[in-house]
Amino acid sequence: MSSRKSNLPAYRVLASVSMASSIISSVTNIFYLDNVGAQLVFSGTPFGSVSFESSIDYFEDTQRQVLNVGNWVPVPVSPSPVINGVAGTIIANMNQLAEPWVRIKFTSSTGNGVLTAYITGKMV
């Protein structure tokens, strides 16, 4: 007897976005997924903080029209990602999330750069 495991192939949630101001990615449905990974690739000289947020009460319909914007809470990741003026890549793993929705938030403090981000996930 075999069972299929759900997975979310890596896809881009931010595409070459300016980091001169704060950014919030598109929302990703991770219902049925146990582990979620995010990769951020950035260039330039940006300074700021990154958070990965989840929500239980965000809702959208089948056409991706937002029905409720929800309340968003940071997901603890260690170490907390900070972008401090140099180009780089951040990978974060979020395991055993109960919430069905996630997004990425960059809070700019100064500098500028370009950010691209991806999300992936899988069922254990």
Long-range contacts (C-beta under 8 A, 24 or more apart in sequence): 5-122, 5-123, 5-124, 6-32, 6-33, 6-122, 6-123, 7-33, 7-120, 7-121, 7-122, 7-123, 8-33, 8-36, 8-119, 8-120, 8-121, 8-122, 9-120, 10-39, 10-118, 10-119, 10-120, 11-118, 11-119, 11-120, 12-116, 12-117, 12-118, 13-103, 13-104, 13-117, 13-118, 13-119, 14-40, 14-104, 14-115, 14-116, 14-117, 15-116, 16-114, 16-115, 16-116, 17-114, 17-115, 17-116, 18-112, 18-113, 18-114, 18-115, 19-44, 19-46, 19-48, 19-83, 19-106, 19-108, 19-111, 19-112, 19-113, 19-114, 19-115, 20-108, 20-111, 20-112, 21-108, 22-48, 22-105, 22-106, 22-107, 22-108, 23-104, 23-105, 23-106, 23-108, 23-115, 24-103, 24-104, 24-105, 24-106, 25-103, 25-104, 25-105, 25-117, 25-119, 26-103, 27-55, 27-58, 27-60, 27-101, 27-102, 27-103, 28-101, 28-102, 28-103, 28-119, 28-121, 29-100, 29-101, 30-97, 30-99, 30-100, 30-101, 30-102, 30-121, 31-100, 32-123, 33-97, 33-121, 33-122, 33-123, 34-95, 34-96, 34-97, 34-121, 34-122, 34-123, 34-124, 35-93, 35-94, 35-95, 35-96, 35-121, 35-122, 35-124, 36-93, 36-94, 36-95, 36-97, 36-102, 36-119, 36-120, 36-121, 37-91, 37-92, 37-93, 37-94, 37-119, 37-120, 37-121, 38-90, 38-91, 38-92, 38-94, 38-104, 38-117, 38-118, 38-119, 38-120, 39-89, 39-90, 39-91, 39-117, 39-118, 39-120, 40-81, 40-89, 40-90, 40-91, 40-104, 40-106, 40-115, 40-116, 40-117, 41-88, 41-89, 41-115, 41-116, 41-117, 42-83, 42-87, 42-88, 42-89, 42-90, 42-113, 42-114, 42-115, 42-116, 43-87, 43-113, 43-114, 44-87, 44-111, 44-112, 44-113, 44-114, 45-85, 45-86, 45-111, 45-112, 45-113, 46-83, 46-85, 46-108, 46-111, 46-112, 46-113, 46-115, 47-83, 47-84, 47-85, 47-108, 47-109, 47-110, 47-111, 48-82, 48-83, 48-106, 48-107, 48-108, 48-109, 48-110, 48-111, 49-80, 49-81, 49-82, 49-83, 49-106, 49-107, 49-109, 50-81, 50-82, 50-83, 50-90, 50-92, 50-104, 50-105, 50-106, 50-107, 51-75, 51-104, 51-105, 51-107, 52-77, 52-92, 52-94, 52-102, 52-103, 52-104, 52-105, 53-102, 53-103, 53-104, 53-105, 54-94, 54-97, 54-99, 54-101, 54-102, 55-99, 55-100, 55-101, 55-102, 55-103, 56-98, 56-99, 56-100, 56-101, 58-101, 70-101, 72-103, 72-105, 75-102, 83-113, 85-111, 87-113
